Amino acid sequence: MTGNPPPATDDPAPEPPAGDSTDPAPAARGRRRGRPPRTESAGTRDRILAAAREEFSARGYEKTSVRGIAKAAGVDSALVHHYFGTKEQVFEAAVEVAFAPALNAPHAVADGPLEGVGERLTRFVLGVWDNPTTRAPLLAILRSAVNNETAAAVFRRLVAAQLLRRVAAQLDLPDAELRAELAAAQIVGTAMMRYVIRLEPLASADLEQIIARVAPVVQGHLTAP
């Protein structure tokens, strides 16, 4: 006598226990959108800022977009927003980086007697402009600031807060902020005429000759009665 075959069954295969699923979707769904991976290069932020300076310089503030900055930097737009936020905040960060060399100007004011402050400040600021490495980022940002009020407001805010007020604090004289602004106007105006407009013979004049002519005027703005 032969045994009967086991009865056929339509029961489905047992489901794996909870937590053993190999479906990667939950992890992907749980990842916050726009957050860069932890392995993101430490140089990404600097690359975005460099691209931003180039974009603002070439296109101006109004025609520059976060998407265009991201494309130039080779990253996703979400990464630009993650590091900086809005376009205005990207511009502000780019200004800070470009202007960083000039932020040591207050030390030039403080490093010595007031009698020579005009020469020290003039030499320092024009030296920043005369160096091609430090001049290029400044030019890129200034072109946007000159042509757009939003960009100009960002530039004024940073320059006033991080440079002019610090210079004024070193003077300890009446109307110190106005004195610092007039001195800055004299030096920056000279720099614009020499390095941006390139008006001759100023553009080709020896730097020491320019310092000798401009420094006494700056000294007068800073310390004259």
Secondary structure, DSSP 8 states (H G I E B T S, - for coil): -----------------TT-----HHHHHHS-TT---TT--TTHHHHHHHHHHHHHHHHHHHH--HHHHHHHHTS-HHHHHHHH-SHHHHHHHHHHHHHGGGGGHHHHHHSS-GGGHHHHHHHHHHHHHHSHHHHHHHHHHHHHHHH-HHHHHHHHHHHIIIIIHHHHHHH-STTHHHHHHHHHHHHHHHHIIIIIS--TTGGGS-HHHHHHHHHHHHHHHHH--
